[in-house]
Amino acid sequence: MNLIEWAQSPWGGQVPIHISWSLLWVSAIGAIAFLIVHALYVMITGKAAAHAAASSGVSSAEAARIPEQVTRHSFGARFFHGIMALSMFALLFTAFLPKVGVQFPWVTWHWIAGIVLTISVLYHIIHASFVLDFWSIWPDAQDRIDARNRLKLAMGQSAPEPKKICQVPAGK
């Protein structure tokens, strides 16, 4: 069974050029297995999580500080992710449609989608590094403690409850 097809590059090295379509079934079965295991996990642990949430004891003063509407992402962030998703779908379609026999000038569209994706990723790196608070994405000591406590709780061990509310600095 030939899972990977190889060819010789112009420099004389061996390069993979094609992966067997039979591996598509492996990823599909893996995805279905993940969904089933995840659904079972949520069904089993969901009742305990719902009970813990009901008895969390958030005071009315804390609840009053929560705004009516919370902005999750700015227009720029949504626009960037939309452009990135569209370019990824274009790359996928232009890569696989010719494989199944759909004939069109795919190289041009694939090249354009690759350039758009590259520009959007460069924009995101520059924006996240210089416009947003770059250091806020790195985990601090409290994040590591919370992660350890969440892992212990997920494994059924006793641990303090992790922090509930993420404090966002004003103007962000």
N, C-alpha and C positions, 0 to 999 in steps of 0.2 A: 504494500500500500504506500503510495507516494504522497505524503501529506504536504510536502513543500517541493515546488518545482524550482530548480536552480538554473542560472545561466552564467555565462562568462562576461565580466565587465570589460570595457575597452582597455583597462589596465591589467587584465589577465586574472583578476580575482573572481571567486565565485560569489554571486549575489542572489538572494531569494527574489523570485519574480512573481510567484503565484502560490497561494495557499489553497489547499484542497477544499472544495465546497462542502465536503462531508464534515469539516470542522464547524460549519455553521450550525449543524444539529447539536454539536457539543455545547456551544454557547447558548442555544435556545433551551436545551434541557437544563443547563445550569441556571438560567434565568428563572425557569419555571420552578425548579427545586428551591431556589432562594425565596421566591414569592410564597411558596407553601410553608417553608420553615418559618419565614417572617410572620405569616398569618397565624401560625400555631403559637409562636412566641408571644405575639400581641394578645391572643385569646387567653393564654395561660397567665401572663403577667399583667394584663390590662386591668383586671379586677383589683389587684393590689395597688397599682398605680392610681386608679380612680379613688380608692379608699384613702390613700396617702394625700391626694390632692384635696379631697373633701375635708380632711382633718388637718390641713396645713396651718390654719389659724392666722390668716392674713387679717390684720386689724383694719377697722374701718378708716382709720387715719391713713394707713398705707394705701388702701384702695382709693381714697379720695385724691391722692397725688397722681394716680394713673390717668393720663389724659384720655379724653373721649376717643380721639383718633390718633394713631401712632404712624408716622411716616417711616416705612421700612427701608425703602431705597429711593434715591433721588432719580429724577428723570434721566440724568446722565448715566447712572448705573444700569437702569432698565434698558436704555438705548444701546449701550455697549453690549450687554448680554444678548439683546435681540439681534444685533448685527453679527455677533460671534456665532449665535445659534444658526442664523440663516446661512452664513458662509460655511459652517460645518455641514449643514444639510446639502448645500450645493456641492461641496467636495464629495460627500458620500454618493449623491445621485450621479454626478459626472464620473465617478469611479466605477460604480456598479452597473449602471444602465447599459453601457457598451458591452459589458460582460454577458448580459442576457439578450443581446441582439438589437437593442434600440440604437439606431444610427442617427447621430447628430454631431455637430462640430464640438465635441466634448472637451477637447484640449484647451480651446480658448476660454470656455466657461470655467473649467477646472483651474486654469492659471489665474483668472480674475478673482475667483473665490479664494484662492490661496493668498493672493496679494491683499485682499480685503481682510482676511483673518490675521495676517501678519501685521497690518497697520493697526487693527483694533487691539491686538495684544500689546503692541508697542505703546499705544495710547494708554491702555490700562496700567502698564508698568510705570509710565511717567506720571500718570494721574495719581496712582496709589502711593508713589514714592515722594512726590513733591507737593501735591495739593492736599491729600488726605493725611491723617496722622499715621505715618509709616510704622512707628513703634507700637501702635495699639494692636497690630495684628499678631505680634509675638506674644506667646504665653508668658505670663508673669508667675510669681510664686503662688498666688492665690488660684490661678488657673490650673496649675499642676496639682495643688491640693484638691481642688474640686474634681479634677479628672480621676485622681486616685480614689476619692470617696465615691464617685459615681461607679467606677469599676467594681469597688468592693460591694456596693449596694446591688449592682447587677448580678454579682456572683453569689448573692445571698448572705454576705457577711455584714456584720454591724459596722456602721460608720455614721458620722454626722451628716445631716442633710446638706447638700451643696447649696450655694447661694441661689436665690430664686429670681432676683431682678437684676438686669444688666443696667448699670448706670451709664447713660450717654451724656458726655459733656455738652453744655449749652452751645448752640450754634453748629452742631454736627448733623 
